[in-house]
Amino acid sequence: VVIVGTLVWLAAGGINESKTYYTTVEELREMGQSAADRRLRVAGDVEEGSIVRLGKEVEFTLKQDALKLKVVYDGADPLPDTFRDGAQALADGKLGQDGVFRAQKIQAKCASKYEAKPGQKHPDAVKRAGV
């Protein structure tokens, strides 16, 4: 009974720790100090020209409309190939007391790479057709 109880307690703790929904930059700002030192996932667009590589760390800015959030990534995994200026990104980490979001994981999506503009063919389709 003690072993089963311990396993259930560990499983419940692991589920609660790993379950996080993403918030927007605006929602993070609205949370105020209650967001500090909590594990969160924040979504936004990578601001043009904001990516700076400093050794193992990468600094960039997530933006949503006029709101901006400075992010410092220091995770062990390499950044995704789709992580670039203008990409939609999801940063997983904690907001520090200084207002800087410290991310351990980054996911990125670059919609413009995969979607053609309305009324146009995808660039790869044009190349294959010999146009």
VMD Tcl script that builds the backbone (N, CA, C; Angstrom):
set m [mol new atoms 393]
animate dup $m
set s [atomselect $m all]
$s set {name element resname resid chain x y z} {
  {N N VAL 1 A 0.833 -1.194 0.000}
  {CA C VAL 1 A 0.000 0.000 0.000}
  {C C VAL 1 A 0.876 1.256 0.000}
  {N N VAL 2 A 1.948 1.244 0.765}
  {CA C VAL 2 A 2.841 2.400 0.833}
  {C C VAL 2 A 3.509 2.624 -0.524}
  {N N ILE 3 A 3.944 1.541 -1.165}
  {CA C ILE 3 A 4.602 1.661 -2.472}
  {C C ILE 3 A 3.633 2.194 -3.516}
  {N N VAL 4 A 2.411 1.655 -3.569}
  {CA C VAL 4 A 1.405 2.116 -4.527}
  {C C VAL 4 A 1.052 3.574 -4.260}
  {N N GLY 5 A 0.895 3.933 -2.988}
  {CA C GLY 5 A 0.593 5.319 -2.622}
  {C C GLY 5 A 1.697 6.267 -3.059}
  {N N THR 6 A 2.942 5.868 -2.868}
  {CA C THR 6 A 4.080 6.685 -3.276}
  {C C THR 6 A 4.123 6.856 -4.785}
  {N N LEU 7 A 3.874 5.779 -5.529}
  {CA C LEU 7 A 3.854 5.857 -6.990}
  {C C LEU 7 A 2.752 6.789 -7.491}
  {N N VAL 8 A 1.576 6.711 -6.895}
  {CA C VAL 8 A 0.470 7.601 -7.280}
  {C C VAL 8 A 0.829 9.046 -6.978}
  {N N TRP 9 A 1.424 9.293 -5.818}
  {CA C TRP 9 A 1.819 10.651 -5.442}
  {C C TRP 9 A 2.865 11.206 -6.415}
  {N N LEU 10 A 3.862 10.391 -6.780}
  {CA C LEU 10 A 4.880 10.830 -7.736}
  {C C LEU 10 A 4.283 11.087 -9.121}
  {N N ALA 11 A 3.388 10.236 -9.558}
  {CA C ALA 11 A 2.751 10.414 -10.869}
  {C C ALA 11 A 1.921 11.694 -10.896}
  {N N ALA 12 A 1.152 11.944 -9.856}
  {CA C ALA 12 A 0.319 13.152 -9.798}
  {C C ALA 12 A 1.197 14.401 -9.806}
  {N N GLY 13 A 2.294 14.378 -9.065}
  {CA C GLY 13 A 3.209 15.517 -9.045}
  {C C GLY 13 A 3.851 15.756 -10.401}
  {N N GLY 14 A 4.209 14.693 -11.100}
  {CA C GLY 14 A 4.807 14.816 -12.426}
  {C C GLY 14 A 3.840 15.361 -13.446}
  {N N ILE 15 A 2.595 14.936 -13.370}
  {CA C ILE 15 A 1.571 15.427 -14.303}
  {C C ILE 15 A 1.333 16.909 -14.082}
  {N N ASN 16 A 1.203 17.324 -12.835}
  {CA C ASN 16 A 0.972 18.741 -12.551}
  {C C ASN 16 A 2.154 19.599 -12.975}
  {N N GLU 17 A 3.369 19.091 -12.817}
  {CA C GLU 17 A 4.566 19.853 -13.192}
  {C C GLU 17 A 4.688 19.996 -14.699}
  {N N SER 18 A 4.309 18.953 -15.437}
  {CA C SER 18 A 4.507 18.983 -16.884}
  {C C SER 18 A 3.358 19.639 -17.634}
  {N N LYS 19 A 2.216 19.821 -16.991}
  {CA C LYS 19 A 1.076 20.389 -17.704}
  {C C LYS 19 A 1.113 21.910 -17.633}
  {N N THR 20 A 1.354 22.531 -18.763}
  {CA C THR 20 A 1.321 23.988 -18.855}
  {C C THR 20 A 0.707 24.369 -20.189}
  {N N TYR 21 A -0.175 25.318 -20.143}
  {CA C TYR 21 A -0.754 25.859 -21.357}
  {C C TYR 21 A 0.044 27.103 -21.711}
  {N N TYR 22 A -0.008 27.508 -22.966}
  {CA C TYR 22 A 0.771 28.695 -23.284}
  {C C TYR 22 A -0.059 29.948 -23.044}
  {N N THR 23 A 0.662 31.009 -22.727}
  {CA C THR 23 A 0.043 32.315 -22.545}
  {C C THR 23 A 0.623 33.256 -23.591}
  {N N THR 24 A -0.070 34.328 -23.844}
  {CA C THR 24 A 0.437 35.341 -24.761}
  {C C THR 24 A 1.255 36.354 -23.959}
  {N N VAL 25 A 1.975 37.214 -24.650}
  {CA C VAL 25 A 2.760 38.250 -23.978}
  {C C VAL 25 A 1.825 39.145 -23.172}
  {N N GLU 26 A 0.670 39.462 -23.723}
  {CA C GLU 26 A -0.297 40.303 -23.018}
  {C C GLU 26 A -0.786 39.636 -21.733}
  {N N GLU 27 A -1.125 38.350 -21.806}
  {CA C GLU 27 A -1.588 37.629 -20.615}
  {C C GLU 27 A -0.498 37.556 -19.554}
  {N N LEU 28 A 0.742 37.410 -19.981}
  {CA C LEU 28 A 1.858 37.374 -19.043}
  {C C LEU 28 A 1.976 38.703 -18.313}
  {N N ARG 29 A 1.847 39.804 -19.038}
  {CA C ARG 29 A 1.900 41.139 -18.419}
  {C C ARG 29 A 0.765 41.317 -17.408}
  {N N GLU 30 A -0.426 40.826 -17.752}
  {CA C GLU 30 A -1.579 40.956 -16.859}
  {C C GLU 30 A -1.404 40.156 -15.574}
  {N N MET 31 A -0.617 39.081 -15.626}
  {CA C MET 31 A -0.387 38.247 -14.448}
  {C C MET 31 A 0.462 38.965 -13.405}
  {N N GLY 32 A 1.259 39.937 -13.838}
  {CA C GLY 32 A 2.090 40.711 -12.910}
  {C C GLY 32 A 3.091 39.841 -12.173}
  {N N GLN 33 A 3.266 40.122 -10.884}
  {CA C GLN 33 A 4.260 39.411 -10.072}
  {C C GLN 33 A 3.888 37.952 -9.824}
  {N N SER 34 A 2.634 37.588 -10.006}
  {CA C SER 34 A 2.244 36.187 -9.787}
  {C C SER 34 A 2.874 35.269 -10.833}
  {N N ALA 35 A 3.358 35.829 -11.934}
  {CA C ALA 35 A 3.998 35.025 -12.985}
  {C C ALA 35 A 5.465 34.741 -12.670}
  {N N ALA 36 A 6.050 35.514 -11.773}
  {CA C ALA 36 A 7.479 35.362 -11.481}
  {C C ALA 36 A 7.779 33.985 -10.909}
  {N N ASP 37 A 8.821 33.366 -11.428}
  {CA C ASP 37 A 9.338 32.082 -10.966}
  {C C ASP 37 A 8.363 30.914 -11.122}
  {N N ARG 38 A 7.343 31.075 -11.974}
  {CA C ARG 38 A 6.433 29.968 -12.310}
  {C C ARG 38 A 6.790 29.452 -13.686}
  {N N ARG 39 A 6.725 28.149 -13.881}
  {CA C ARG 39 A 6.990 27.580 -15.202}
  {C C ARG 39 A 5.832 27.923 -16.127}
  {N N LEU 40 A 6.156 28.569 -17.248}
  {CA C LEU 40 A 5.146 29.017 -18.206}
  {C C LEU 40 A 5.624 28.774 -19.625}
  {N N ARG 41 A 4.686 28.787 -20.536}
  {CA C ARG 41 A 4.993 28.764 -21.969}
  {C C ARG 41 A 4.378 30.025 -22.550}
  {N N VAL 42 A 5.201 30.839 -23.205}
  {CA C VAL 42 A 4.752 32.115 -23.743}
  {C C VAL 42 A 4.903 32.107 -25.259}
  {N N ALA 43 A 3.838 32.533 -25.949}
  {CA C ALA 43 A 3.843 32.564 -27.409}
  {C C ALA 43 A 3.875 34.004 -27.906}
  {N N GLY 44 A 4.550 34.185 -29.035}
  {CA C GLY 44 A 4.612 35.489 -29.677}
  {C C GLY 44 A 5.416 35.394 -30.957}
  {N N ASP 45 A 5.632 36.530 -31.598}
  {CA C ASP 45 A 6.434 36.595 -32.816}
  {C C ASP 45 A 7.825 37.106 -32.476}
  {N N VAL 46 A 8.847 36.520 -33.089}
  {CA C VAL 46 A 10.217 36.964 -32.863}
  {C C VAL 46 A 10.404 38.302 -33.577}
  {N N GLU 47 A 10.788 39.311 -32.807}
  {CA C GLU 47 A 10.948 40.655 -33.366}
  {C C GLU 47 A 12.120 40.683 -34.346}
  {N N GLU 48 A 11.907 41.373 -35.467}
  {CA C GLU 48 A 12.943 41.524 -36.498}
  {C C GLU 48 A 14.202 42.136 -35.895}
  {N N GLY 49 A 15.354 41.518 -36.144}
  {CA C GLY 49 A 16.636 42.049 -35.705}
  {C C GLY 49 A 16.938 41.907 -34.233}
  {N N SER 50 A 16.137 41.145 -33.485}
  {CA C SER 50 A 16.345 41.056 -32.039}
  {C C SER 50 A 17.176 39.854 -31.604}
  {N N ILE 51 A 17.470 38.926 -32.505}
  {CA C ILE 51 A 18.198 37.708 -32.130}
  {C C ILE 51 A 19.685 38.017 -31.986}
  {N N VAL 52 A 20.204 37.775 -30.772}
  {CA C VAL 52 A 21.613 38.006 -30.473}
  {C C VAL 52 A 22.161 36.750 -29.808}
  {N N ARG 53 A 23.219 36.189 -30.390}
  {CA C ARG 53 A 23.844 34.983 -29.833}
  {C C ARG 53 A 25.056 35.396 -29.000}
  {N N LEU 54 A 25.044 34.981 -27.736}
  {CA C LEU 54 A 26.125 35.294 -26.806}
  {C C LEU 54 A 26.652 33.993 -26.210}
  {N N GLY 55 A 27.586 33.361 -26.893}
  {CA C GLY 55 A 28.093 32.068 -26.441}
  {C C GLY 55 A 26.995 31.020 -26.524}
  {N N LYS 56 A 26.680 30.388 -25.397}
  {CA C LYS 56 A 25.630 29.367 -25.368}
  {C C LYS 56 A 24.229 29.980 -25.280}
  {N N GLU 57 A 24.145 31.226 -24.878}
  {CA C GLU 57 A 22.849 31.883 -24.724}
  {C C GLU 57 A 22.420 32.576 -26.007}
  {N N VAL 58 A 21.106 32.638 -26.189}
  {CA C VAL 58 A 20.524 33.389 -27.301}
  {C C VAL 58 A 19.482 34.328 -26.710}
  {N N GLU 59 A 19.638 35.615 -26.984}
  {CA C GLU 59 A 18.671 36.615 -26.539}
  {C C GLU 59 A 17.829 37.030 -27.727}
  {N N PHE 60 A 16.538 37.218 -27.494}
  {CA C PHE 60 A 15.641 37.725 -28.528}
  {C C PHE 60 A 14.427 38.326 -27.862}
  {N N THR 61 A 13.596 38.966 -28.658}
  {CA C THR 61 A 12.393 39.607 -28.146}
  {C C THR 61 A 11.168 38.972 -28.791}
  {N N LEU 62 A 10.219 38.577 -27.944}
  {CA C LEU 62 A 8.912 38.137 -28.430}
  {C C LEU 62 A 7.998 39.342 -28.411}
  {N N LYS 63 A 7.211 39.501 -29.469}
  {CA C LYS 63 A 6.300 40.643 -29.495}
  {C C LYS 63 A 4.892 40.172 -29.830}
  {N N GLN 64 A 3.957 40.929 -29.330}
  {CA C GLN 64 A 2.542 40.742 -29.638}
  {C C GLN 64 A 1.951 42.144 -29.699}
  {N N ASP 65 A 1.581 42.536 -30.892}
  {CA C ASP 65 A 1.115 43.901 -31.124}
  {C C ASP 65 A 2.213 44.871 -30.656}
  {N N ALA 66 A 1.904 45.752 -29.697}
  {CA C ALA 66 A 2.901 46.721 -29.228}
  {C C ALA 66 A 3.665 46.219 -28.011}
  {N N LEU 67 A 3.284 45.081 -27.462}
  {CA C LEU 67 A 3.934 44.542 -26.266}
  {C C LEU 67 A 5.156 43.711 -26.639}
  {N N LYS 68 A 6.193 43.803 -25.805}
  {CA C LYS 68 A 7.428 43.060 -26.056}
  {C C LYS 68 A 7.883 42.365 -24.783}
  {N N LEU 69 A 8.561 41.220 -24.974}
  {CA C LEU 69 A 9.099 40.457 -23.858}
  {C C LEU 69 A 10.509 39.993 -24.220}
  {N N LYS 70 A 11.482 40.368 -23.388}
  {CA C LYS 70 A 12.860 39.923 -23.611}
  {C C LYS 70 A 12.978 38.473 -23.137}
  {N N VAL 71 A 13.578 37.632 -23.999}
  {CA C VAL 71 A 13.750 36.214 -23.690}
  {C C VAL 71 A 15.224 35.866 -23.802}
  {N N VAL 72 A 15.714 35.079 -22.848}
  {CA C VAL 72 A 17.072 34.549 -22.892}
  {C C VAL 72 A 16.948 33.033 -22.891}
  {N N TYR 73 A 17.439 32.405 -23.962}
  {CA C TYR 73 A 17.401 30.948 -24.076}
  {C C TYR 73 A 18.771 30.391 -23.727}
  {N N ASP 74 A 18.794 29.458 -22.776}
  {CA C ASP 74 A 20.056 28.823 -22.393}
  {C C ASP 74 A 19.891 27.310 -22.279}
  {N N GLY 75 A 18.993 26.764 -23.072}
  {CA C GLY 75 A 18.744 25.325 -23.044}
  {C C GLY 75 A 19.849 24.524 -23.707}
  {N N ALA 76 A 19.796 23.217 -23.502}
  {CA C ALA 76 A 20.815 22.318 -24.041}
  {C C ALA 76 A 20.560 21.970 -25.505}
  {N N ASP 77 A 19.299 21.989 -25.930}
  {CA C ASP 77 A 18.962 21.614 -27.300}
  {C C ASP 77 A 19.256 22.754 -28.272}
  {N N PRO 78 A 19.671 22.430 -29.501}
  {CA C PRO 78 A 19.861 23.495 -30.496}
  {C C PRO 78 A 18.513 24.116 -30.868}
  {N N LEU 79 A 18.555 25.368 -31.274}
  {CA C LEU 79 A 17.320 26.035 -31.684}
  {C C LEU 79 A 16.796 25.406 -32.971}
  {N N PRO 80 A 15.470 25.390 -33.154}
  {CA C PRO 80 A 14.908 24.816 -34.381}
  {C C PRO 80 A 15.335 25.591 -35.622}
  {N N ASP 81 A 15.367 24.923 -36.759}
  {CA C ASP 81 A 15.730 25.572 -38.024}
  {C C ASP 81 A 14.769 26.699 -38.375}
  {N N THR 82 A 13.530 26.591 -37.925}
  {CA C THR 82 A 12.510 27.592 -38.257}
  {C C THR 82 A 12.572 28.813 -37.352}
  {N N PHE 83 A 13.487 28.824 -36.371}
  {CA C PHE 83 A 13.624 29.970 -35.474}
  {C C PHE 83 A 14.403 31.060 -36.182}
  {N N ARG 84 A 13.711 32.139 -36.521}
  {CA C ARG 84 A 14.339 33.286 -37.197}
  {C C ARG 84 A 13.449 34.508 -37.011}
  {N N ASP 85 A 13.915 35.653 -37.486}
  {CA C ASP 85 A 13.129 36.888 -37.391}
  {C C ASP 85 A 11.745 36.678 -37.984}
  {N N GLY 86 A 10.729 37.144 -37.264}
  {CA C GLY 86 A 9.366 37.083 -37.757}
  {C C GLY 86 A 8.661 35.761 -37.516}
  {N N ALA 87 A 9.372 34.739 -37.037}
  {CA C ALA 87 A 8.752 33.430 -36.802}
  {C C ALA 87 A 7.860 33.481 -35.572}
  {N N GLN 88 A 6.848 32.637 -35.570}
  {CA C GLN 88 A 6.036 32.452 -34.380}
  {C C GLN 88 A 6.812 31.511 -33.471}
  {N N ALA 89 A 6.957 31.879 -32.194}
  {CA C ALA 89 A 7.757 31.072 -31.275}
  {C C ALA 89 A 7.004 30.831 -29.974}
  {N N LEU 90 A 7.367 29.724 -29.346}
  {CA C LEU 90 A 6.822 29.342 -28.049}
  {C C LEU 90 A 8.005 29.089 -27.130}
  {N N ALA 91 A 8.139 29.912 -26.087}
  {CA C ALA 91 A 9.255 29.803 -25.140}
  {C C ALA 91 A 8.753 29.156 -23.862}
  {N N ASP 92 A 9.453 28.127 -23.398}
  {CA C ASP 92 A 9.081 27.383 -22.204}
  {C C ASP 92 A 10.123 27.665 -21.136}
  {N N GLY 93 A 9.708 28.286 -20.034}
  {CA C GLY 93 A 10.656 28.628 -18.983}
  {C C GLY 93 A 9.994 29.382 -17.848}
  {N N LYS 94 A 10.754 30.309 -17.249}
  {CA C LYS 94 A 10.261 31.070 -16.101}
  {C C LYS 94 A 10.579 32.551 -16.268}
  {N N LEU 95 A 9.671 33.384 -15.801}
  {CA C LEU 95 A 9.869 34.829 -15.801}
  {C C LEU 95 A 10.638 35.200 -14.550}
  {N N GLY 96 A 11.779 35.843 -14.723}
  {CA C GLY 96 A 12.591 36.257 -13.586}
  {C C GLY 96 A 12.041 37.519 -12.934}
  {N N GLN 97 A 12.524 37.816 -11.739}
  {CA C GLN 97 A 12.120 39.027 -11.020}
  {C C GLN 97 A 12.496 40.288 -11.791}
  {N N ASP 98 A 13.496 40.165 -12.693}
  {CA C ASP 98 A 13.953 41.311 -13.486}
  {C C ASP 98 A 13.101 41.542 -14.735}
  {N N GLY 99 A 12.069 40.700 -14.954}
  {CA C GLY 99 A 11.207 40.862 -16.114}
  {C C GLY 99 A 11.706 40.168 -17.363}
  {N N VAL 100 A 12.832 39.456 -17.272}
  {CA C VAL 100 A 13.384 38.717 -18.401}
  {C C VAL 100 A 12.901 37.270 -18.312}
  {N N PHE 101 A 12.391 36.752 -19.420}
  {CA C PHE 101 A 11.908 35.380 -19.470}
  {C C PHE 101 A 13.081 34.467 -19.792}
  {N N ARG 102 A 13.385 33.527 -18.921}
  {CA C ARG 102 A 14.495 32.590 -19.097}
  {C C ARG 102 A 13.938 31.264 -19.591}
  {N N ALA 103 A 14.214 30.945 -20.850}
  {CA C ALA 103 A 13.641 29.768 -21.496}
  {C C ALA 103 A 14.635 28.620 -21.548}
  {N N GLN 104 A 14.128 27.405 -21.315}
  {CA C GLN 104 A 14.933 26.201 -21.463}
  {C C GLN 104 A 14.576 25.448 -22.742}
  {N N LYS 105 A 13.413 25.754 -23.313}
  {CA C LYS 105 A 12.983 25.116 -24.558}
  {C C LYS 105 A 12.368 26.177 -25.467}
  {N N ILE 106 A 12.598 26.026 -26.775}
  {CA C ILE 106 A 12.020 26.934 -27.767}
  {C C ILE 106 A 11.417 26.095 -28.883}
  {N N GLN 107 A 10.199 26.419 -29.261}
  {CA C GLN 107 A 9.567 25.849 -30.444}
  {C C GLN 107 A 9.287 27.011 -31.383}
  {N N ALA 108 A 9.452 26.792 -32.682}
  {CA C ALA 108 A 9.238 27.883 -33.632}
  {C C ALA 108 A 8.518 27.370 -34.862}
  {N N LYS 109 A 7.749 28.270 -35.445}
  {CA C LYS 109 A 7.022 27.965 -36.672}
  {C C LYS 109 A 7.174 29.167 -37.586}
  {N N CYS 110 A 7.549 28.927 -38.809}
  {CA C CYS 110 A 7.682 30.009 -39.778}
  {C C CYS 110 A 6.646 29.772 -40.870}
  {N N ALA 111 A 5.470 30.335 -40.700}
  {CA C ALA 111 A 4.361 30.084 -41.619}
  {C C ALA 111 A 4.690 30.502 -43.040}
  {N N SER 112 A 5.442 31.576 -43.201}
  {CA C SER 112 A 5.727 32.075 -44.550}
  {C C SER 112 A 6.555 31.081 -45.352}
  {N N LYS 113 A 7.294 30.215 -44.670}
  {CA C LYS 113 A 8.119 29.236 -45.368}
  {C C LYS 113 A 7.260 28.145 -46.002}
  {N N TYR 114 A 6.116 27.841 -45.397}
  {CA C TYR 114 A 5.310 26.708 -45.830}
  {C C TYR 114 A 4.025 27.089 -46.557}
  {N N GLU 115 A 3.609 28.322 -46.427}
  {CA C GLU 115 A 2.347 28.739 -47.023}
  {C C GLU 115 A 2.590 29.722 -48.168}
  {N N ALA 116 A 1.881 29.521 -49.266}
  {CA C ALA 116 A 1.956 30.468 -50.385}
  {C C ALA 116 A 0.998 31.617 -50.113}
  {N N LYS 117 A 1.319 32.785 -50.656}
  {CA C LYS 117 A 0.422 33.924 -50.529}
  {C C LYS 117 A -0.822 33.647 -51.360}
  {N N PRO 118 A -1.962 34.197 -50.940}
  {CA C PRO 118 A -3.195 33.961 -51.701}
  {C C PRO 118 A -3.019 34.319 -53.177}
  {N N GLY 119 A -3.443 33.418 -54.057}
  {CA C GLY 119 A -3.370 33.653 -55.494}
  {C C GLY 119 A -2.037 33.305 -56.115}
  {N N GLN 120 A -1.075 32.840 -55.292}
  {CA C GLN 120 A 0.242 32.470 -55.821}
  {C C GLN 120 A 0.515 31.007 -55.534}
  {N N LYS 121 A 1.329 30.413 -56.405}
  {CA C LYS 121 A 1.761 29.053 -56.160}
  {C C LYS 121 A 2.944 29.083 -55.205}
  {N N HIS 122 A 3.133 27.996 -54.486}
  {CA C HIS 122 A 4.290 27.872 -53.603}
  {C C HIS 122 A 5.553 27.942 -54.460}
  {N N PRO 123 A 6.619 28.632 -54.017}
  {CA C PRO 123 A 7.841 28.780 -54.808}
  {C C PRO 123 A 8.424 27.445 -55.272}
  {N N ASP 124 A 8.360 26.409 -54.472}
  {CA C ASP 124 A 8.896 25.104 -54.871}
  {C C ASP 124 A 8.083 24.526 -56.034}
  {N N ALA 125 A 6.771 24.767 -56.029}
  {CA C ALA 125 A 5.924 24.262 -57.110}
  {C C ALA 125 A 6.284 24.958 -58.427}
  {N N VAL 126 A 6.636 26.246 -58.338}
  {CA C VAL 126 A 7.020 26.992 -59.538}
  {C C VAL 126 A 8.341 26.447 -60.074}
  {N N LYS 127 A 9.298 26.153 -59.184}
  {CA C LYS 127 A 10.596 25.612 -59.613}
  {C C LYS 127 A 10.413 24.261 -60.295}
  {N N ARG 128 A 9.566 23.405 -59.693}
  {CA C ARG 128 A 9.355 22.074 -60.267}
  {C C ARG 128 A 8.694 22.138 -61.615}
  {N N ALA 129 A 7.849 23.146 -61.822}
  {CA C ALA 129 A 7.136 23.277 -63.096}
  {C C ALA 129 A 8.026 23.910 -64.164}
  {N N GLY 130 A 9.191 24.405 -63.759}
  {CA C GLY 130 A 10.127 25.000 -64.717}
  {C C GLY 130 A 9.785 26.411 -65.099}
  {N N VAL 131 A 9.005 27.089 -64.271}
  {CA C VAL 131 A 8.596 28.451 -64.560}
  {C C VAL 131 A 9.580 29.415 -63.955}
}
mol reanalyze $m
mol bondsrecalc $m
mol representation Tube
mol addrep $m
